[in-house]
Amino acid sequence: MKVEIDRSSGFCWGVVRTVEIAEQELARGEKLYSLGEIIHNPMEIERLREKGLETVTAADLEKLRGKTVLIRAHGEPPETYRKAEALGITLIDATCPVVTKVQERIRKFYLDGYQVVIFGKRDHAEVIGLVGQTNGEAIIVKSLDDLSAVNLDRKTVLFSQTTMDKPTFAAIRETLQQKVRELVIGSIEDEAIEFHAKDTICGQVSGREKKIREFARTHEVIVFVAGRHSSNGKVLYEIVRSENPHTHFIEDVEELRPEWFDGVASVGITGATSTPQWLMTRVKQTIETARRAVA
């Protein structure tokens, strides 16, 4: 049986950068705290915990006066930086540069008086950081059903969480543009209604869709490895499953089932942008060892 790891899978460069920053700080031998899980993968979190990285929440900041805290790739709202400064906390900012750029753009439009609409998941850490750029005033939409909350009588700009899917973003953009056209046609006054749509979905994340679809079709069975709380993992898993119904989602090797591979000649292993390469290698080795034992 052939077992292959998807060469385009694994950490995106933003996550690689964040993990490297964390490991560099840990190598100094001092205690380091991560504000929220550094990535949505329990296996990688445990590996870094063994090196000395402790996960904390915003509620723990009061107890961390004078300590060093890591801002993960998802980013944080401005309030976090103000609070850390007041408490004498040293921040190591490992926010993904792509996310930082989106934060800056949202803040600029907000200060220019725009109604900011964000396509994303309300409780996702990145979205919380993005909404923070608007003093909590941004409107969050996850689907077309949420668009009734958008008031197009004022100038509006649409952004996206970096890990969302492009087809839904396009559908939301087109629906809002149509609503604007209808308002213009129905207006008594010849008044322009200003609407902008900024596709801020990460190119590396969205570019993976085509490659992962092709990979899913080239194998009889797919093992998709990711943390169950990974937003990107959930999106990519559904894409893979739509191409190959024999796709199985696991967090670690203990979830593998021998019956998945009975009579199978080709197995593919892929994962989310938060899935470490070493974990997919472990999955591959476990499958191969189990098949050799059966043979």
Sequence and secondary structure as in RCSB ss.txt:
>XXXX:A:sequence
MKVEIDRSSGFCWGVVRTVEIAEQELARGEKLYSLGEIIHNPMEIERLREKGLETVTAADLEKLRGKTVLIRAHG
EPPETYRKAEALGITLIDATCPVVTKVQERIRKFYLDGYQVVIFGKRDHAEVIGLVGQTNGEAIIVKSLDDLSAV
NLDRKTVLFSQTTMDKPTFAAIRETLQQKVRELVIGSIEDEAIEFHAKDTICGQVSGREKKIREFARTHEVIVFV
AGRHSSNGKVLYEIVRSENPHTHFIEDVEELRPEWFDGVASVGITGATSTPQWLMTRVKQTIETARRAVA
>XXXX:A:secstr
 EEEE TT S  HHHHHHHHHHHHHHTTTS EEEES SSS HHHHHHHHHHTEEEE GGGGGGGTT EEEE TT 
  HHHHHHHHHTT EEEE   HHHHHHHHHHHHHHHTT EEEEES TT HHHHHHHGGGTT  EEESSGGGGGG 
 TTS EEEEE TTS HHHHHHHHHHHHHHHHHHHHH SS     EEE   S HHHHHHHHHHHHHHHTSSEEEEE
  TT HHHHHHHHHHHHH SSEEEESSGGG  GGGGTT SEEEEEE TT  HHHHHHHHHHHHHHHHHH 
